[in-house]
């Protein structure tokens, strides 16, 4: 490989790395929202997978069936997590051109 080509590849890799870091930082400002049980439980999560809020409809609170409410919270959180991962993957693919880099 010619020295000029290697320098150009390194420069492109550094540019991609900087852009990936910028995208990861921007994910903190984006949110996804998951709602389950006909809106009984709603979870809002940032693109960097931090739960911002959990909203529970008072009608979903049944003291005799706490397990159902727990299941709804788990389902909403897992769906929000899936959406946040999908968002991050789409944003990174735009930077990497879908190279499928390990760890991304």
C-alpha positions in Angstrom: 0.0 0.0 0.0 1.3 3.4 -0.9 2.1 5.8 2.0 -0.3 8.4 0.7 -3.1 5.8 0.6 -2.4 4.7 4.2 -2.4 8.4 5.4 -5.7 9.0 3.6 -7.2 5.8 5.1 -6.1 6.9 8.6 -7.6 10.4 8.0 -10.9 8.9 6.9 -10.9 6.5 9.9 -10.3 9.4 12.3 -13.1 11.4 10.6 -15.5 8.5 11.0 -14.5 8.0 14.6 -15.1 11.7 15.4 -18.5 11.5 13.6 -19.4 8.3 15.5 -18.6 10.1 18.8 -20.8 13.1 17.8 -23.7 10.7 17.0 -23.3 8.9 20.3 -23.4 12.2 22.1 -26.4 13.4 20.2 -28.3 10.2 21.1 -28.6 11.7 24.7 -30.9 14.3 23.3 -33.2 12.0 21.4 -36.0 10.0 22.9 -38.2 7.0 22.1 -41.5 6.2 23.7 -43.0 2.8 24.3 -46.6 2.3 25.4 -48.2 -1.1 26.3 -51.5 -2.3 27.7 -53.5 0.2 25.6 -51.5 3.1 27.1 -51.6 1.7 30.7 -47.8 2.0 31.0 -45.6 4.4 29.0 -41.8 4.5 29.1 -39.7 7.3 27.6 -36.0 6.5 27.1 -33.1 8.5 25.6 -31.3 7.2 22.6 -28.3 6.4 24.8 -30.7 4.1 26.8 -31.4 6.1 29.9 -35.0 5.8 31.2 -36.4 9.4 31.5 -39.9 8.6 32.7 -42.4 5.9 33.5 -46.0 6.8 33.4 -48.7 4.5 34.8 -52.4 5.1 34.2 -54.1 4.9 37.7 -56.7 2.5 36.2 -53.8 0.0 35.7 -53.1 -0.1 39.4 -54.9 -3.1 40.8 -53.7 -4.0 44.3 -55.0 -7.6 43.7 -52.9 -8.0 40.5 -49.6 -6.3 41.0 -47.9 -8.9 38.9 -49.8 -7.7 35.8 -48.6 -4.1 36.4 -45.0 -5.3 36.9 -45.3 -7.3 33.6 -46.5 -4.2 31.8 -43.7 -2.1 33.2 -41.2 -4.7 32.0 -42.8 -4.9 28.6 -42.8 -1.2 28.1 -39.2 -0.8 29.3 -38.0 -3.6 27.0 -39.8 -2.1 24.0 -38.3 1.3 24.7 -34.9 -0.3 25.0 -35.4 -2.1 21.6 -36.5 1.2 20.0 -33.5 3.1 21.5 -31.1 0.4 20.2 -32.7 0.6 16.8 -32.4 4.4 16.8 -28.7 4.1 17.7 -28.1 1.5 15.1 -29.7 3.6 12.4 -27.8 6.7 13.3 -24.5 4.8 13.4 -25.2 3.1 10.1 -25.6 6.5 8.5 -22.0 7.3 9.7 -20.4 4.0 8.9 -22.2 3.4 5.7 -23.5 0.1 7.0 -20.0 -1.3 7.4 -21.1 -3.5 10.3 -18.1 -2.6 12.5 -17.7 -4.8 15.5 -19.0 -3.3 18.7 -21.4 -0.9 17.0 
